[in-house]
């Protein structure tokens, strides 16, 4: 049961961090002028990527182990959903990230704000995936 609880705990941490970004951090960031907006996003994104990528991997791995202990399909489905953040990020969010990272914040590029608004919408899917996985893990744990 320890692996299931670890899967739940790390999925909940992932979901909480992702929701915080969408509900508090990113909307506050969007109140900045374009240059400072991008300047703030770049280091925040890099730090968040490392944290959330790690949480998704640990959560998914623990859920797979939990599945083999009690054969509850919710562990396996939750693992697939939390791990889906990896391909989703790599294939759908990364192109936007690469465009943003290529822009110099001092350039005054008109692309900064639209790209960051798009990034926020794309990131909301990560919040949903994390929340769905956490709910599945909670149901399996009960």
RADA-V704157 format. One record per residue. N is the residue number from 1. RES is the residue in one letter. PHI is phi in whole degrees, -180 to 180 (none if undefined). PSI is psi in whole degrees, -180 to 180 (999 if undefined). D_LAST is the distance of its C-alpha to the last C-alpha in Angstrom with 2 decimals. Layout:
N | RES | PHI | PSI | D_LAST
N | RES | PHI | PSI | D_LAST
This chain:
1 | X | none | -21 | 10.62
2 | X | -62 | -37 | 13.01
3 | X | -68 | -37 | 13.72
4 | X | -65 | -43 | 10.29
5 | X | -67 | -37 | 10.32
6 | X | -66 | -39 | 13.91
7 | X | -62 | -45 | 13.34
8 | X | -62 | -47 | 11.11
9 | X | -62 | -45 | 13.73
10 | X | -74 | -33 | 16.65
11 | X | -67 | -40 | 15.63
12 | X | -66 | -39 | 15.22
13 | X | -65 | -42 | 18.58
14 | X | -60 | -51 | 20.10
15 | X | -62 | -43 | 19.17
16 | X | -61 | -44 | 20.39
17 | X | -65 | -43 | 23.58
18 | X | -65 | -43 | 24.25
19 | X | -65 | -42 | 23.82
20 | X | -56 | -44 | 26.05
21 | X | -60 | -46 | 28.64
22 | X | -73 | -32 | 28.71
23 | X | -92 | -35 | 28.66
24 | X | -118 | -59 | 30.77
25 | X | -65 | -51 | 32.46
26 | X | -69 | -44 | 33.81
27 | X | -60 | -38 | 35.09
28 | X | -67 | -41 | 36.82
29 | X | -61 | -39 | 38.27
30 | X | -68 | -10 | 39.66
31 | X | -81 | -11 | 41.79
32 | X | -79 | 161 | 43.85
33 | X | -66 | 161 | 46.99
34 | X | -57 | -47 | 46.61
35 | X | -61 | -55 | 47.83
36 | X | -63 | -30 | 45.69
37 | X | -58 | -51 | 42.74
38 | X | -70 | -38 | 42.94
39 | X | -60 | -39 | 43.83
40 | X | -74 | -39 | 40.62
41 | X | -64 | -42 | 38.41
42 | X | -57 | -56 | 39.63
43 | X | -71 | -31 | 38.50
44 | X | -65 | -42 | 35.31
45 | X | -64 | -46 | 34.36
46 | X | -62 | -42 | 35.19
47 | X | -67 | -43 | 33.13
48 | X | -66 | -37 | 30.13
49 | X | -60 | -47 | 30.41
50 | X | -62 | -45 | 30.18
51 | X | -66 | -50 | 27.14
52 | X | -72 | -36 | 25.15
53 | X | -62 | -43 | 26.27
54 | X | -65 | -45 | 25.11
55 | X | -62 | -41 | 21.64
56 | X | -64 | -43 | 21.25
57 | X | -66 | -47 | 22.49
58 | X | -63 | -45 | 20.39
59 | X | -62 | -48 | 17.15
60 | X | -62 | -44 | 18.18
61 | X | -64 | -44 | 19.37
62 | X | -64 | -38 | 16.32
63 | X | -67 | -37 | 14.14
64 | X | -65 | -43 | 16.84
65 | X | -63 | -43 | 16.79
66 | X | -60 | -39 | 13.04
67 | X | -58 | -43 | 13.81
68 | X | -73 | -12 | 16.57
69 | X | -88 | -37 | 14.60
70 | X | -128 | 2 | 12.17
71 | X | 58 | 27 | 13.87
72 | X | -86 | 121 | 11.08
73 | X | -58 | -24 | 13.32
74 | X | -65 | -32 | 11.05
75 | X | -64 | -45 | 11.72
76 | X | -69 | -44 | 15.34
77 | X | -64 | -42 | 15.76
78 | X | -62 | -38 | 14.32
79 | X | -63 | -45 | 16.72
80 | X | -61 | -42 | 19.53
81 | X | -69 | -45 | 19.04
82 | X | -68 | -37 | 18.97
83 | X | -74 | -19 | 21.84
84 | X | -63 | -17 | 23.68
85 | X | -61 | -31 | 24.66
86 | X | -66 | -59 | 27.18
87 | X | -65 | -35 | 29.27
88 | X | -59 | -46 | 28.93
89 | X | -67 | -47 | 30.32
90 | X | -64 | -40 | 32.95
91 | X | -97 | -27 | 34.32
92 | X | -110 | -33 | 33.90
93 | X | -94 | -37 | 33.85
94 | X | -57 | -38 | 36.09
95 | X | -58 | -39 | 39.24
96 | X | -68 | -42 | 39.01
97 | X | -60 | -43 | 38.33
98 | X | -63 | -41 | 41.38
99 | X | -62 | -44 | 43.54
100 | X | -65 | -43 | 42.48
101 | X | -67 | -23 | 43.05
102 | X | -81 | -12 | 46.47
103 | X | -90 | 133 | 47.64
104 | X | -80 | 123 | 49.53
105 | X | -55 | -29 | 48.34
106 | X | -81 | -5 | 52.01
107 | X | -72 | -21 | 53.07
108 | X | 72 | 23 | 52.42
109 | X | -59 | 134 | 50.95
110 | X | -73 | -6 | 50.10
111 | X | -83 | -16 | 47.11
112 | X | -57 | -60 | 45.07
113 | X | -64 | -49 | 43.58
114 | X | -59 | -38 | 42.89
115 | X | -67 | -39 | 41.20
116 | X | -74 | -31 | 39.00
117 | X | -65 | -45 | 38.10
118 | X | -60 | -44 | 37.18
119 | X | -58 | -42 | 35.18
120 | X | -61 | -41 | 33.11
121 | X | -66 | -43 | 32.35
122 | X | -63 | -40 | 31.47
123 | X | -67 | -27 | 29.19
124 | X | -60 | -30 | 27.22
125 | X | -64 | -37 | 25.87
126 | X | -63 | -39 | 24.41
127 | X | -61 | -44 | 22.64
128 | X | -65 | -45 | 21.20
129 | X | -60 | -44 | 20.16
130 | X | -63 | -41 | 18.39
131 | X | -67 | -44 | 16.56
132 | X | -61 | -44 | 15.54
133 | X | -62 | -44 | 14.30
134 | X | -62 | -41 | 12.29
135 | X | -65 | -42 | 10.67
136 | X | -62 | -42 | 10.01
137 | X | -67 | -38 | 8.59
138 | X | -64 | -44 | 6.22
139 | X | -61 | -41 | 5.28
140 | X | -67 | -37 | 5.47
141 | X | -70 | -29 | 3.79
142 | X | -80 | 999 | 0.00
